[in-house]
Amino acid sequence: MSYDALRHLADSWGLVFLAAIFVTCIGWTFRKGAAAHHDRAARMIFDEDVDNG
């Protein structure tokens, strides 16, 4: 495979692959039922540490 062919493959399919990953991450963040997990993560730093009393 020549450099030009590899570059063309990376330019076209690489962009499609990265766009699919981006859309998946955005969809995963805003999926139904994720609000409870996000609220728990937001309050986690205020929970009392059990190890230190």
C-alpha positions in Angstrom: 0.0 0.0 0.0 1.5 3.3 -1.0 1.7 6.4 1.1 -0.9 8.2 -1.0 -3.4 5.3 -0.7 -2.8 5.1 3.1 -3.3 8.9 3.4 -6.5 8.8 1.4 -7.8 5.9 3.6 -7.0 7.8 6.8 -8.5 11.0 5.5 -11.8 9.4 4.5 -12.5 6.4 6.8 -10.5 7.9 9.7 -12.9 10.9 9.7 -15.9 8.6 9.6 -14.5 6.5 12.4 -13.8 9.5 14.7 -17.2 11.0 13.9 -18.9 7.8 14.9 -17.0 7.7 18.2 -18.0 11.3 18.9 -21.7 10.7 18.2 -21.5 7.5 20.4 -20.0 9.4 23.3 -22.6 12.2 23.0 -25.4 9.7 22.8 -24.0 7.8 25.8 -23.9 10.9 27.9 -27.5 12.0 27.1 -29.0 8.5 27.1 -32.2 7.8 29.0 -31.6 7.0 32.6 -28.2 8.6 32.8 -29.3 11.6 34.9 -29.2 9.5 38.1 -25.6 8.5 37.4 -24.7 12.1 36.7 -26.4 13.4 39.9 -24.6 10.8 41.9 -21.3 11.7 40.4 -21.9 15.4 41.1 -22.7 14.7 44.8 -19.9 12.1 45.3 -17.3 14.7 46.5 -19.6 15.8 49.3 -20.2 12.3 50.7 -18.5 11.6 54.0 -15.4 9.6 53.7 -16.0 6.3 55.5 -12.3 5.5 55.9 -11.4 8.8 57.7 -14.5 8.9 59.9 
